[in-house]
Structures are given as C-alpha cells and as structure tokens.
Amino acid sequence: MRTSALLRRVTSGVRWYVRELTDESAYDRYVAHIRKGHPEAEVPTRREFERMRTDRQETDPRQGFRCC
C-alpha cells in the first residue's frame, strides 16, 4: 500500500473514531433514521436537533446530573 493511501486510511479512521467518541455523528444517525423510517417527515436542522436533544436530556431524570 502506498504511503499516501495509508495516510488517508489512517486519517479517515481517526476522524471516524473522534466523531463517535464525541457523539458528533448522532445527527447523521438521526437523519438516516428519519429518512428510512419516516420518509414523509421533515428533517430538522442540526441546530434544531441539538436543541431537541439538550431539552430531552435536561427533562429526563434518568440522565442524571449535568456537569456543565
């Protein structure tokens, strides 16, 4: 394998790992779920999604405490 191809593969793997670790990919998973299960539904913007997610976490007593 060439060095440039190996570097691209490693970079891609690190990017995937960081996105999963920080839950940055949650919006992408949500959009895929909406489009697959509810194709007629309007997909919220990323900002709307993050607001819904934050509101749900703050109102759900099972989420525990917030550190910040």
Secondary structure in CASP SS format (residue, H / E / C, confidence):
PFRMAT SS
TARGET T0000
AUTHOR 0000-0000-0000
METHOD secondary structure of the structure
MODEL  1
M C 1.00
R C 1.00
T H 1.00
S H 1.00
A H 1.00
L H 1.00
L H 1.00
R H 1.00
R H 1.00
V H 1.00
T H 1.00
S H 1.00
G H 1.00
V H 1.00
R H 1.00
W H 1.00
Y H 1.00
V H 1.00
R H 1.00
E H 1.00
L H 1.00
T C 1.00
D C 1.00
E C 1.00
S C 1.00
A H 1.00
Y H 1.00
D H 1.00
R H 1.00
Y H 1.00
V H 1.00
A H 1.00
H H 1.00
I H 1.00
R H 1.00
K H 1.00
G H 1.00
H C 1.00
P C 1.00
E C 1.00
A C 1.00
E C 1.00
V C 1.00
P C 1.00
T C 1.00
R H 1.00
R H 1.00
E H 1.00
F H 1.00
E H 1.00
R H 1.00
M H 1.00
R H 1.00
T H 1.00
D H 1.00
R H 1.00
Q H 1.00
E H 1.00
T H 1.00
D C 1.00
P H 1.00
R H 1.00
Q H 1.00
G C 1.00
F C 1.00
R C 1.00
C C 1.00
C C 1.00
END
